[in-house]
């Protein structure tokens, strides 16, 4: 895959430091990659992404960082590209009584607003690279569609993580595999800017596990870097 004019977005300085320790920065620059921070959380990520899109005018955006697992196939220390992203937290209520904007019949952006031919709902499709399967993929279903859940606040405990697992009817074709806090905002900004968006996340922990002693951040970022290298022939 041609990697010209690729904007690599990373949420935090710590993730950037860890990810770039596993990537050849000289090679990235030679292939016209721009690397920027998009910030932490849905709002910061959406606003920052729009800023960087206008500044760099890339052909594509790649969002990379860590995420929490919500599915057995998303093993801690592995990484995956995601096919779509669902937004959680925009709507009415909370916990078991939460109703999303789509469930209420409210598009986040109506059709024909912001030059949208279709309404923006709680789900956005993502692009995936043609070379996306790693030789060390530990998933028993490496070709299954993977859905990322973007949340306003990370799961505080296993019960909260379980509620999020149950948000979609489980099928092998589309299951929620992990939660993050930026992908929906980045993807929405890219859609408004008509720029393809790809998301790769390294799985650093089980969603709901707040004990950082159990987290594997560096292996997760190393796995994400490997995915990027394979997809864009950076090895």
C-alpha positions, 0 to 999 in steps of 0.5 A: 500500500502506498503510504504517501501523505499519511497522517498518523494520529496518536492520542497521548505523548506516552503512546507516541513515545512507545509506538515510535520506539517500534517504528523507523522514524526516518522511513516514515519521514521518507514516505511523507508521514506526518505524526501528530497527537490528537489528544485524549477523549472523543471531543479533543480527538475530533477537534484536533483531527480536524485541525491536523486535516486542514493543516496537512491535507493527507490522503489518509489518516491512521489512528494508533494507540492502546485499547481495552479488550471486550472480546476473547479474540482481542488478546492482551498484547495483540493488535488489530485493525478495526472495520467500524466504530460505535459511539457510546455515551451520546444519548439519554440516561446511563447504565442499563437505562442508557439509550443511544442517539440512534435508538432515540432516532436522533442523528448526530449530524442530519443528512444534508447538514455539513454537506452530508449525503447520509445522516451520521449515526452512532456507527461509522465505517472504517477503512482497513489496509489490504495487508492486515493479517499478522503472522502472529495473530492469536485470534481464532477468527482473524478475518472476522469484522471487528467493531471498536467501541468509543466511550466517553469514560473507560469501563470502571469495573468488569460489570460496566465492561460486560454491559458494553459487551452486550450492546450489539447482538453477538454475531461472528460478523460484527462484535465489539472487540475493544473500547477506546476513547478517540476513534469515533471522534477521529473517524467523524472528523475524517468523514466530514473532511472526506478523508479515509480513516484507519484505526489500529489499536494494541490491546493493553488490558481487559476493559474494566481492569483498572490495576495497571500492574496487569496492563501490557502497554509496551507489548500492545504498542509493539503489536500495533507498530508491527501491524502498521509496518506490515500494512504499509510495507515499512519493514 
